[in-house]
Amino acid sequence: MKEWTHSLMSAGERMAMPIMTYPGLYFTGKKIPDLVTRGEDHFLCIKALADRYPSAAAVSVMDLSLEAEAFGASIALSDDDVPTVRERLVNDRAGIDALAVPEPGKGRTKEYLKAASLAAQNIADKPVFAGMIGPYSLAGRLFDISEFMVNVLIDPEGSHALLAKCTAFLKKYALAYKAAGCNGVVIAEPAAGLLAEDTCHEFSSKYVKEIVDEVQDEYFMVILHNCGNTRELVSSMASTGAAGLHFGNAVNMEEILPQVPSDRLAFGNIDPSGVFRNGNPATVKEAVKTLLAKTASYRNYVLSSGCDVPPHTPIENVNAFYEALQEYNRFFRK
C-alpha cells in the first residue's frame, strides 16, 4: 500500500477514488436490502463498478448502522434509503457496563466480510477497501448522537468506557477485514465533526489511533473519513496516524490541503447529494473540473466524493464524474 500511495502521488495524471457502491445496483439489478444483507450481492455491486470505472481502488458500502446492529441495536431497512438505527441501545452507565462486545461476524457483519473476501479474491487490478464506522460515531449510534455529546461532558468516565468497548470491537473487525484479504479500511467518523478540537482528540482520534496502530502496515492502509466541519480538526485527524484522510463537502479543500502532511493522501470532496444525486451531467462536470483546478498543486490529493454516493444517483452523473476527470487529465494537466 505504500507503493500504491507513492504511485498516486507520482502519477502524471490526477486519480480518483469515490466512496461509491450503491450505484452498482444499476448494473446488477439488485435492491438496497439485497446489497446490505447479502454478501454475494454486495460483492457484485463492488465488482460491477470496479470493472466499469477507472477508480484507484474498489470500496465497499459505508453502512453506519452495521456495527451498532452487531451490538444489538434495532435496524430499519428500506428499498429507498440506507439502513438506519431505530433507537438507542444504551441510556446510562449501567447500560454501558452491561453491554457485551460482539465478535466479528455477528449480524450482518458476516455478510460484509463475505463481500470483502469475494472482492479481494476477484478484483486483482486495484486495492480493495472495506468500510467501517469509527468509535465515536458508533458510540453515538448506541447512545444517541445528541445524548452522547452531552454525556461526554457530564460523564466522561462512562463515555470513555463505551468508547473502549466500541474500539475493542472495531479493532477485531478491522483485523477480520485484513484476514479476508482487503488492502485497507475506510473508517467513517462523521459524528466527530461536531466536536471541538480538544474533545475530538480525546473522544475520537485517540481511539481511532488504537485501531490504526493495530492494523496498519505496509500491506494494509487506514483511511479516516470525517464529513463534518473538519477545518479545525485536520491536526487531530492526522494524529491518528491514518495513511489517508478523507473529507466531506462541508469544507473547502483549499483550506484543508495545506494542513494535511505531504506524506498522507487527502481525498474529497464532491457533494454526494447536491451534485452526484441531485445534479446533472453538466453540473457534475463543472464541479469536478473546478475542484481539480483548485487542487492542482497538491500531489497527495485524490479526487473523491465527499461521502458515500447515495442510492438512486443517476448513472449518467457517475459517468460524468469520470468523464470530467479524463477530460481534465487530457487537456489541463501539465
N, C-alpha and C positions, 0 to 999 in steps of 0.2 A: 504493500500500500504506500510505502514511502516512494517507491518508483512511480506508482500511479500519480501521486501528488506532484512529484517532480515533472512528470510528463505533461500534466495540466498547466503547470506554471511556465514551462518552457515551450509549450506548443506555439506554432506560428499563427494560429488562429484561436479565436475565443471558443470555449467549450460550454456546454450546458448540462445541467443535471436537475431538472424539475422534480419536485416531490409529487409523483403522479402515478396512480394506479387505477383509480376509478374510471378514467377514460378507456381503459382496457375492456370495460363492459360493452362498449360499442362494437368491438371486434369479435367478442366471444359470444354475444347474445345472452349473457348471464344477467342476473339481477343483483342489487346490492346485498340482499340476505345471502345469496349464493357465495359472493366474494368473502363476506365476513364470517361465514360459518363453515365453509368447506375449503380445505387446503388446496385441493386439486383445482377448483375454480379460481381461487386467489392466484395460484401459480399461472394458470392460463392467461389471466389478465396481465400479470407481470411480463410473461413471455411474449404476448402479442405486442406490447409496447416496445419491448427490447428489440424485437425483430423489425419493427416498422421505423423506429426513430433513432437518430444517432446520439442518444443520451450517453454521457460519460459513464453512467452506471445505471443499473436496474434497482428500483426501490419498491419495497412492499408498502402497503397502505398504512397511513398514520391513523390508528384507531385509539382514541383517548378513553375508550370505555373498557378496553380489553383486560388490562391488568386489574382494574377495580373489580371486574366481574370475577377474576380468579380469586380475589379475596372474599367474594361472596356478595358483592353488590348486584342489585337487580338491574337488568339492561333492557332498554326498549329498542327493538329492531323495526325497520321500516323499509318499504320498497322505494321510498322517495328521499330518504335522508340517511346520514351516517348514524351508527349506533350511539346511544347516549345512556348515561347513568340515570335511573329513575329517581332515586332518593338516596340520601346519605346512609352510610352503613354504621358509622360510629358517631356518638354525640358528646362523649365526655371521656375523662381519663380512665374510668373503669372500662369503657368500651375499647379504648386503645390497648389497655393492658391485657384484655381478654382476646384481642384479635390474633388469630393464628396466621403465620406466614406460610402461604401455599408453596407448592413445588411447581416449577415449570412443567407445562402440560396440563395443568388444571384448567377446566372450562375450555374456552375457545383458543387458549394459547397453544394447545395441541395442534390445532389446525393451522395456526400461523407458523408454527415451527415446521410443519409439514410443507407448507407453501415455500418457506425459505429453503428448505432442503432440496425440494424439487427445482427451484430456481438456480441454486448453486450447482446442481448436477447438470442442468440443461442449458445454462447461459454461460458460454465459455469465452466470449469476446469482450466482456466488460465485468467489473466488480458487481457484486450483489450486496445491497444494504437492506437490512431489516429495520422496521420502525418499532419504536417502543417509547413509552411515556417516561418522563423524568420524575424524580422522587417528590418534589414539592407539588407538582401537578397531580400526581397520583394521590398524595395525602389530601389534597383539596377535593378530589372526587370522592374519597371515602368519608370525609368530614364535612363536605360542602365548601366550595371555594371561598365564599364570603365569610362563613363562620370560621374557617381555618385562618384567614387573615387576621381575624380578631384573636383567635386562640394563640397565635404566636406571640401576641402582646401580653395576654393575661395569664397564659400557662405555657411559657416557653419550654419548660421541662417536659410536659406532656406532649407538646408539639414535636420536640426532638425524639421522643420515644416512638411516635408514629412514623416520623421520617426514617428512623433507624430500621423499623420493620419494612417500610416500603423499599428502602435501599437494599436490605438483605435479599428481598425477593428479586429486585431488578438486577442485582449482581448475578444471581443464579440464572436469570432469564437471558441476560446478555451472553453468559457463558454457554447456554444452550444454543443460542444462535451461532456462536462461534463453532461449537461442536457440529452444528448442522452444515457447516461449510461456508457460511456467509463471510464476506470480506470486511464487514463492519456493521455498525448500527447508527441510526439517526435517532437521537434521544430528544423527544419533544417536551420542552419545559415551558409552555406558554404562560402558565399561571405566574411564574416568577417575574414576568414582565410587568406585573402590577406592583412590585416591591421596590423600595428604596435600595440603593447600592449595598449598604451595610447589612440590611435584612436579607437581601438576595444572597449575599455571600454566606451568611450564617445558616440560612434555612434552605438554600438550594445548591449553590455552587460547591460547597464543601462536600455535599453528599454526591453530587454528580462526579466530583473528583474521585471519590471512592470507587465508583463504577469504572471510570477511565483507568485508574491505577490497576484495577482487577483484570481488565480485558485488553486494553490497547497495547499493541506491539507492532512490529514491522509488517505483520501479515493481517492485522485486524485494526480497523480505524473507527474512532468515535467522532461523529459529527453532532454538535449540540445545536438544537434548534430552539429559538425563542422568538415568537412572532408578536411579542408585546412591544412597548416603547422602550427599546433597549439602548437608546443613545447614551445613557449614563451607566449602562451595565456591561459594556464590552470588556472592560478590565476584569470584572468578576467572572464573566463567561470564559475569558481566556485563562483565568487562574485554574480552571478545571483541568487543563492540560489536553482538552479535546483537540484533535488534529485539524478539525474543521469547525467553523462557526456558521450557522445558517440563520438569516434574518428575515423578518416579515416585512410587509409593506407599510407597517406603522412608522417606519423610519426611512430616512433619506440615506441611501448607500454612500453618497458623497461625504456624509458626516460620519459614517460608520467605518469605512475602509481605512482612513488614516489611523484609526485606533487598533486595527487588527494586526498582530505581529506578522511580519512578512513571510515567516515560515509556516503560517497556517493558511489553509484555504478558507475563503469567505464566499458564502453562497447567498443569493437573493435576487430580486425580491418583487417580481411581477405580481400584482394583486390577483389572488386566485379567484375571488368572487367578482370584483368590479371589472376586471379585464378579461381573465380566462373565461369565466362562465357567462358574464353579462355583457361582454363586449362583442365586437365583430372582428373579422379578419383584419380589417384596416386599422382598427384601434389597437389590436394586439400587436401588429407590426410596428406601429408608431411607438408604443410603449417599450417594446424590446429594443428597437434601434436607438431610442433616446437614452435608455439605461446603459446600453453598451457604449455609446459615445461618452457618457459621463464617467464611466469606469475604465476607460481605455488604458490609463496609465498604470493600472494595478494588475500585475502578473498573477497574483494569487486569487483573483476574482473569478468565480464561475457563475454564469447566468443560471437563475433558477426561479421557481415560483416562490411567493412569499410564505406559502404554507402548502398543505395538501391540496392539489387541484380537485375541486369538488365534483360529486356526481352531477350528471346532466350538463356537463360542459360540452358545448358543440365541438365535434371533432374538427370542424373547419378552423376553429380557433387554435386548437393544438397544432394543426398543420401550419397555421400562420406563424406560430411561435418559432417553429424550426425553420420555416422559410425565411423569416426575418433574420435569424441567426446566420443562415447560409448566405443571404444577400449581404449582410454586414461583412462577413469574412471575405466575400468575393470582391467587394467594392471599397470598403472603408478601412480595412486593416492595412497598416503599412508594413 
